[in-house]
Amino acid sequence: MCGIAAALGVRDSARVVAAMSAALSHRGPDDDGACALTGTAGEAVGAFAHRRLSILDLSAAGHQPMTTTDDRFALAFNGEIYNFRSLRAELERAGVRFRSTSDSEVLLEGWARLGPAFVQRLEGMFAFVLWDVREQALFLARDPFGIKPLYVAEVDGGVLAASELRAMLASDLVPARIDSTALASYLTFGSVAEPETIIAGIRMLPAGTVLRFDTGGGSPRCSEVLAVAPVDMPTEIVGDRMEAARRVRSALERSVDRHLVSDVPVAVFLSGGLDSSALAALAAQRSPGAIDGFTVTFRERRFDESAVARLVAQRYGIHHHEIPLGGDDLLAALPAAFAAMDQPSLDGINTFVVSAAVRAHGTKVVLSGLGGDELFAGYPSFRRAHALARYARVPVPIRRLAASAAVRVGGVRGAKVALGLQRGAPADAAYLASRTLFGERQVDALCGARHTTGAPAPRGLSLLQQVSWRELTGYMRNTLLRDSDVFSMSHALELRVPYLDREVATAAFEASDALKLSRRATKPLLVAAVKDLLPDPVWNRPKQGFVLPLADWMRGPLAAEVGSALGDADRLDALGLDPHAAIDVWASFLRGQAGVTWSRPWALYSLVRWATQHDVVGVSAVEGVAEAIAP
């Protein structure tokens, strides 16, 4: 796991990349390197930089940027290729001689023989930049789930790419101004939906994409050469519960085996919920030695799951570490957390806190249960979709009457449900009802801009498959994975997500909708697959997501901090927010007004505090730069 930066066709590219690399130093404390990208006459046309967190092949042989022996290809790679050993064996049989035991060299040599098509063979999380001297082409690639980020911008007649947005800003080639459309996206969802970013002129490389930039003697020309989906669309639907559970269990076991491959010890986040408990159990069973587990604890008992986490740790001999967190602790951590935050986010502070504790213990790699809810119908959006599907069969005039009623009584969520009722799209309506932060009217009042609500799932999927797709490519990718990467890597901690594995996702998508919902249990298919591993209290209780007690803390130790930020009318106005509308959100929360949850003022606070921390100065209507990267 590392940090990468690249510049092609910009003036003084070595200096620019050095500045970007310095902004990524926290991602790779073990080693750093840089190299020039050469043109047809051997002249420098760009540069790569790499910050290394050593996980596989801890020796100097894993140093990057890495080049092939003939110097045709140069690579800067961030991530892990979990099937690199089998790919290496194939390449060795084809005559390749390796100089290291790293997965990076397997990627480099595989590309040298198969080109971009080799990306389709990779199982793992990754983002990389690769320079082909002969073709005079720069390639950018990102894994299909979008686990690892890669930001892109066309500036100064050239191209920049980096692992974090703040590294792009460190180039001094992109003004630190908020994109007005992205601001509307943030207010709608609590994070900016890809491929936009909060900064005008910078885009996120779409997940599962390989882009090519050809120089040709002028400004680089961009084209998409490959797109890989995160899930293999099922060719069959499994309706038998035992068979579906068997497939899920088998896929999970193999995924955990792959994710335990490391030259340093691997630990696990153990929240006490089903997803992390099952993961901890499998990891403990399949690890060659005892593993460490880390649990955040709260004084607020309704949020605390530590008792259940202890049961799992005791059963499997996991070295259990509890991390107490209170409102005062979070207040003290906020300056460092917002310094680490790469884009404003409603979520993620919890990952910053637990990552700090894990890294302080000396751990470099940790497993997370992200992805379980998205694949196995753990969110309310799945049940909402199932309920709304009945209305989709109702005649349009009656749906319109129901939609009007939903708007009158349901506030923001009601308005989104109404939209789905009118369109007859229950999966989209359920997702939006679950994930919408501010509705269209509120977004318009706050910033006067609009944003699309995202593309629907591909055709041919069942109802719950559609919801899974929206959750995987929406909330998970834009919020959970982005926050997990930036907050874990701010402490040089590699966070791995075994549920986000193609084989696991395919097994989940193959199971019929009827196996994924039950009145008696949450995530019944996953329970059936792992029930024998776990103490009864893990699975035989209502779902409790891992959230901070922010509603309590914002009326207590965090009240002055949040109120100060949301009371700064000049700052709010400079960020493109209507001060009266923003201040009213905070006041409504403090009054306990119905429908105004902690998430709305916290999202506004996060935006203001993030912008202040990173010297973001205002709003711009600059559009995306490359057609292949644009929405």
N, C-alpha and C positions, 0 to 999 in steps of 0.2 A: 504494500500500500504506500502510495507516494503522492507527490505533487509534481505536475508537469506544466511547462510553459513553452510557447512557440511564437515566433514572429517570422513572417515571410514577406519580402518586398517592402519593408518599411525602412526609413532612414535610421542608421546607427542601430541596427537590430540587436547587436551584441549587448549594447548598453540597455536597451529596452527590455530584453529578456533577463538581464541581470537584476533589474529593478523588480520585475515580475517574480523572479525566483526568490528574492529576498522576502517578498510578501507571503511566500509559501513555506518559509523555513520551518514552521511548526509542524507541517505535514511529514517532513522527512529529516529527523535529527541525526540519522546515522551516516549519511553520505550526501554529497551533492556533486553535480557535474554539469557541464555545458559543452556544446559543440556548434560549429558553424555549418550552415547548409550551403553547399557549393553549387555554382552554376556550371554551364557547359564548358567554360574556359577556366574553371577552378576558382572563380571569384566567389566571395561570400555574398549570398542573396538572402540569408536569414539566419536564424539561430534557434536551438533547442536548449532547454534547461530542465534539470531533474533533481528533485529532493527525495531522498530514499529513506523509507522505513523498512529495515531489513527483516523479512519474514521467511523467505525461501532463499537458500544459498546465501548465508551470511558473509561469505568471503568477498574479496575484491572482484572476483569474477562476475558478480552480479551488478557491477557498476553500470550506471547509465548516464547519458544516452549511450545506447549500444549500437554497433554497426556490424554489418556482415563482413566477412573476411575480404571480399572484393570491394568494399566501401561503397557499394551501390545503394544500400538501404541504411538509414539511420532511424532509430526508434527511441521514443520516450514514452514509457508505459506506466499507468497507474492501475492497480487492481490485482486480482488473483485469477489464474486460469486453473480450475480445479481438475480438469481432465488432461493436464499438460503431460503427465507421465505416459498415458496411452498414445497421445499425439507424438511425443518424443520417440517412442518405440517405433512408430510407423516411419518417422523421418529417418531414424537410424537405419532401418531396413532399406530405405531408399538411398543410403550412402552419406547422410549428413553426419559430420563429426562435430560434437558440441564441446564448447570450451568451459561451460558452467553447468550447474544443475538447476538453473533458474527457469521459471515459466516464461520470463521475458524473452529468453533466447529461443524458446520453442515457438513463440509467436513470430519472432523476427524471421527465423528460418522457414517456418511454414508459409509466411507471406511471400518470401523470396521465391518459393516454388509454385504457390497456387494463387498469389495475388489476393485481392479483396475477398474472394470466395472462401478463403481460409477462415474468415470471421464467423461463417456459418457453422464451423466445426467447434467453436469455443464454447465451453461451459464455465461460466464464472461471472465475475463483476469486473468491468474494465472500462477505461477510457484511454486512448492513446493517440499520439501524433507520429506520423511516419513520413520520411522524405525519400523520394525515389530520384536519385541523381540522373539516371538515364532518361527517365520520362519528364524530369523537371516538374514534378508534381508533389504536392503536399496532401496527405490523406489524414482525415480525422475520423475516429470511430468511437462508438459508445455501446455498451451492452444493452440487450433488448429490454430488460426490465427498467433500465435507467437508474441502476444502483449507484454508479459512479458518474459524477457530473463532468461536463466539458463545455466551457463558455467560448463563444466565437464572436468576433467583430471584424468588419472590414473597415480599415482606417488608413489614412495617409497613403493611399494607393496600394495597400497590402492587407495582410491578414494577421490577426492575433488569436491565440487560443490559450486557455489556462484552466486549471482545476477549480479555481475559485474566482468569483466576480471581483473580489478586492484585488487580486493580482492583475486583472485587466485594468482596473483603475490606477494601479501603481505604475502602469506604462506611461501615464500622463498623455495618452493619445485619445482617451475617451472622457468627455466631461462628465462629472458626477451629478447628473440631472435625472430626475425621475421621469419615466415614460408615463404620460397621462393615461394611456390605455391600460398599461400594466397596473397603474394605481387602482383603476376600476376593478381589475382582476383580483388584486389583493383584497380590496374591500368586499368583493363578492365571496371569496373562498378562504380568506385568511392566509393565503400565499399566492404568489404569481404563477399562473398556469403556463407551463412550457408551450412553445419555445420562447415566449417572451421572458424578459427579466425586468426587474424594477428599474434598471438603468437604460435610458434611451440609447439605442445603437448597439447594444449587446444582446445576443441571443444564446439560448441553450441549444446545443446540438441535440436534435431529437433522438430519443432512445432507439437503439437498434439500427442506427443509420451509419453508413460510411459516406463521407463527402470527399470530393476530390477538388483541389484547387490547382489549375494549370497556369503556369506563369506565361509562357509564350512570348516573352520579351516585354510584356506590358503588365497592367494590373491583373492579379489572379482572377481567373474565371472559375466559377463554382458550379459543380454538378453533383447530383446524387448518383452513386454507383451501386448501392446495396441497401436494402431495408429488411430487417429480420424481426419478426413478431416474437413477443415473449412466451407465447403459448402455442403449441401445435394444436390446430383445430381438431377436435375429436372425430375420428372416422366411425366410432360406435358410441352408443350410450349404454352404460352399465346400470341396470336396474336392481341387481341383486346386492343387498346390503353387505353380505359377507365378502363377496368378490370385490366390491368397490373398496371396502375397508382394507382388504388384503393388499390391493394395489397401492393404496395410499401409504400403508405401513411400510411396504417394500421400498417405495420411492423415497420415503423419509429416511429410512435407514441408510440407503445408498447416498443420499444427499448429505447426511450428517457425516458419513465416512469421508466424503470428498472435502467437506468443510473443516474437518479436523486435520487435514494435511498441512503441516507447518513445521518449521525448524525451531519454533519457540512455543511455549505452553499456550493452550487455548482455554479461556474461561467462558462463562455464560452469564447473561443477564437473567435473573430468576425473580420474576415479579410475583409469582404465586398463581398466575392465571394458567389456563389450559395450554396455550401455545408455548410459553416459555418453560412450563413444567415438563411437558412432553419432550421438548428439545433438550432440557437438562438431563432428563432420564436417559434418553438415547445417547447423548454425548458421554455421560458417566459410564454407561455400559460399554461403549465402544472405544473409549479413550484408553491408551496403555497405562495411564496412571490416574490418580485422583485429580479432579478438576476443582477449580474455584468457582463459586457462584456469588453474585452480588445482588442485594435486594435493598431498595429504598424503603424506609419506614417513615410513618407519619404519626404524630400524636393524635390527629383526628382519626378516630377508630374506623369511621365509615369508609375511609380511603385506604386503610392499611391492610395489606395482604401478607404481612410477614409471617404470621402463624402458619399459614398454608405453605409458604415457601420453605419454612423450617422442616415441615413434614417431608417434603420432597428431598431436601438436602440430607436429612437423617437416613432416609431409606437407601440412598445411593452413595453415602459416604462423601458427599460434596463438602468441601471446605467453605462454609457459609459465612459471608461477610454482610453485615447490615449497615446501611448508610442512613442515619437519622437526618431528616430534613424538616425544618420548620420555616415559618414565614420570615423570621429574622435571618436565618441562614440564606434563604433565597435573596433577600434584600442585599446582603453582603456580597453575593455572587453576581449580581446583575451587571456591574461594570465590566467584569471579565467576560460574562456571557454575551453581552451585546458587542463587545470588541470582537468576539469570535463569530458572531452571527453574520453570514454572508449576504443574505437578503432578509428583509423583515418577515417575520413568521409568527402566526398565532401559537405555534407549538414549539417543542424542541428544547426548552430550557431544562426540562427534566433529564434529557440525554446529556446535556452539558455537565450537570451535577454528578450524575452517576459515572460518566466517563472520566471525570477528574479523579474520583475515588478509585476507580479500577486501575487507571494508569499510575496513580500514586502507590498502588500495591506492587507495581513492577510488571503488570500484565501488558502485553502488546496486542493480543488478539482476543476478541470476545464474540460470542454468538448471541444473536438477537432473534426473538420470535416474530419479528415483523413479517407480514404476509399471511399469517394464519387466518385472520378475520376476513381478509379480502378473498381468499380462496375457498374458505369453508363456511361462508355465510354467517359471520359473527356480528355484523353490524345491523342496526335497526333498518337500514336501507333495504335489506333483503326481505324482511317481513313487510315493510311498507309496499314494496313492489308487488309482493304476492297479494296483498289486500287490494291494491289499486288495479291489478289485472282484471278483477271482476268488473270494475267500472268501465274498462276499455271495451267491453262487449255491449254496453248500454248505448242506445241510440244517441246521436250527437245532441239533439235539443235537450235531452235530460242531463247529459254530461255538462252542458253549458250552465244549466240551473245549479247543478252540484258545484261547479267551479265557482260560480258567484257566491254561493254559500261558504265555500272554503276560504275565499278572500275575506269575507266579512268576519269570520270567526277564527281564522287560523293565522293571521299576521303574515310574517315573511314566509314561513313554511307553507301556510295555506295558499299564498299566492303562487308558489312554485308547484305545489300539488295541483292547483287549478290549471296551470299551464299544461301539465301532463295530462290532466283529464280532458282538456280541450283538444289536445293533439292525439290522444289515445296512445301515449308512450309511457307506460307505467314504470319501466326501469329507469328512464331518464328522470321522470318526475320524482321517484323515490330517492334517487341519488341526490338530486338538487335540493329536495326537502331536507335531507340529512346534512348536506355539506354547505348550504348557503349561509353565509354570515349576515350580510346586509342584502336586502332585496333591491330590485331595480330602482324604486323610488328613493330609497335611503341612499343608495350609491350616488344617484343623481344629485340629491341634496348635499351630500358630503363633498363630492368632487366634480359634479357636472359632466361626467363621462360615462360611457357604457362599455361593456365587455361581453363577448359571447360566452355562453355557458358550457362550451365544449362539444366536441364531436360525439355522436352516438356510437355505440358499439358496432362492430362489423355485422353484416347480415348473416342470418342462418344460425344465430345463437339462441339458446333457450332464455327464458326470462331471467333466471338467476345467473346464468352465464353472462348475460348483458350487464347485470349489476356488478358482478365480479370484474368485468372488463373496465367499467367506469371507475370502480374503486382502485383497481390496480394502476390504471393510467391517469387517474386524477389525484385524489387525496393522497394515496400512497406515494406516487412518484413526485408530486409537486410539493408535498409537505413532509411526510414521514421520512422518505429516503434522503431528501435534500438536507433536512435537519440532522438526520443521523450521521450523514457523511461529514458535514462541516463541524458539528459539535464533538464528535468522537475524534476526528483528525486534528482538532484544535489542541488536543492532548496527545497527539501522535499515537492514537489507539485505532487499530483496524477492527471495524465492526462488520461481521459476516452475517448473512441472512439465509439460512438453509431452506426456509420455506419458499424463497424465491429462486427456485430451481426448475428448469424446464420439465423434468420428469415429474416432480411433485405437482406442478401446475397442471400438467396434462392429465394426471390421475384425478385431480380435483374436477377438472372440466369434463372428464369422461363420465362422472357419476351423475345420475339423473337428479333433477331438481327435487324430486320427492324424498331423496335421501339426505338432503341438506337442511331441511327445516323440520322442526318437531315442536309440539306444544310443551313437551316435557323436558327438553334439553336444548341448550345452545350448542351449535356446531355438532350435531349428532353424528355426522360422518366421521369427523376427526375423533370424537369420543370413541366411536366403535373401533377405530384404528389403533388407539393408544391406551384405552381404558385399563388394560391389564398392567400397564406400567405405573399407574398413579394411585395415590391414596384417594379414597372416596371424596373428601372435601374439595379436591381440585376440580372434579368434573360434575359432581352432584350438588350444584348450587347455582344461583343466578350469575350471569356474566357480570364482571366488574372490570371495566377498563382501567388501565393505569393512567390516572390523571392526577395533577396536583390540586390541593384544596385552595385554588386561587380565589374562588368566590369569598371564602372566609378571610384569606390573607389580604385581599384588596379592600376589605372593610376594617382591617387591622394594621399589621406592620407595613403593608405596602401602600396604604391609602394616601399618605402624604406624597410619596414618590410618584404614583400614577396621577394624582390630582394636580401636581405641579406641572407635569408634562402636558396634560390635557387642558390646563388653564393658560398656556402660553399662546395667546391668540396670534401674535406675530409669527411665531414658528409654524403654527398650523396653517396659516395663510400662505407662507412661503413654500410649503410642501404641497400646495394645491388643494388643501382641505378647507371647507367652510368652517370658520371657528365656532359660530353659533351652533351649527349642527353637531360638531364634534363634542363641544362642551355639554350639549344637551344629552348626549349618549351617556356620559359619565354621571351627570346629575340623575338621569333616569335609573341607572343602575343603583346608585346610592339610595334612591327612594324605594327601591324594590319594585319598580314598575314591572308588570307582567310582560313576559317575553323578552326583557332586556337582561340577558345572562351575562356572566363575567366575560365571556369571550369577545363581546363587541368592544367594550372599553379597553380590554387588554390588547386587542389587535391594533387599535388606534395608538395606544401607548407604545407598543412595540415599534410601530412605524416611526413615531416621533423620536423615540430613544435611539433606534438604529440610525436614522438619518443624522441625528446630532453626533453620534459616535463616529460616523464615517464621513463627516463633512459633506453630505449631500445637500446641494444648495437650492434646488428648485425643480420646476417641472418643465418638460419639453414634449413637443408633439412629434419628435423625430420618429420616422417609421423604421422597421426592420430593414436590414441592408442587403442580404442575399436572398434571392427568391427561394432557394432550396432550404433556407433556415426560417423563412417567414411563416406565420401561421397560415 
